[in-house]
Amino acid sequence: MTQGPFVPIGACAKHFAVSVSTIRSWVKQGFIPRDTYVTIGLTYRFDLPAVIKALSAAPADNVQEKSVEVAVEVDVKHPVQLELNFNPDKDL
């Protein structure tokens, strides 16, 4: 780890133009290695040059697309009928 000033999480987020929660997510997911930051109580301090180096060296294939399946349950016994109150003279 390089010996330099450690910056707060807000400064790290500002540098990468992301939110603070994104930086926390990157830490949790391991994209930002443990040796690039220290924790003081509940706060993080980042060695910004080391974080930049770690993120630029990370291979792009570590990022996986996640597919989300949404199940929609349809109640066939009680169909829903929609009424449209459309007046072409008034609503256009």
N, C-alpha and C positions, 0 to 999 in steps of 0.2 A: 504494500500500500504506500502511495506517495505521501510525503509529509507536506501538507498544504492546509490552507484554511478550510474548515468544514462549514458548509452552508446549510441553512435550514431547508426543510422540505419545500417550502413555498418558493424559494429561490431556485431549487432544482426543477420544480414544476414549471416555473416561468421560463427557464432556459430551454426546456423541451417543448414549450407551448402546449402543455397539457394541464389537467387539473391535479390538485393534490391527491385526490382519491385514485387517480391513475398511477401516480408514483407509488402510493401504498399498495396498489394492486400488483405493480411490477415487482415490488419487494416481496410480496407474498407468493407470487408465482415463480420467483427465483430469477427473473430477468435482470435484476440489479443484484449482483453478488454480495454476500454478507461482508466481505472484506473491503467494500467500498463505502460503508457507512457505519456509524456508531449510534447507539441509542443511549439517551440520557433521560432516565425516567421514562416518560411516555413520548418523548420527542426524538426525532431523527435528525442527524447531522450527516451530510453527504460530502464525500471527497469528489467534487464535481469532475475534475479531469479523469479520475478513475472510473466514474460512472459512464462518462462519455466513451471512454475506451472500451469498457465492458459491453455497452449497448451497440457500439459500432462493430464489435467483433462477433456479436451473436449471429449465428446463421439464420437466414430468413425462414428456413424450413422448420424452425421451432414453433412458428406460429401455425396453429391449426384452425381451420374453419370448423365451426360447430353448427351442425344442422339441428333445428328445433322442429319437432313434430307437434302439431297442435291437434288435439282430439276434440271434435265438436259433437256433442250429443244432441240428437234431434228427437224431439218428442212427437212421434208419429200419431199418437192417439189424440193429441190436441193441436191440430194445425193452426197456424197463425195467419190471419188474413189482414192485409194492410189496406187501409183506405187512403187514397190520395185525393186530396181536395185541391184540384188544380183548375184554375180559371185562366184560360189563355189570354183573355182580355186584361185581366188584373195582374197576373203573376209574371208577365213578360216584360 
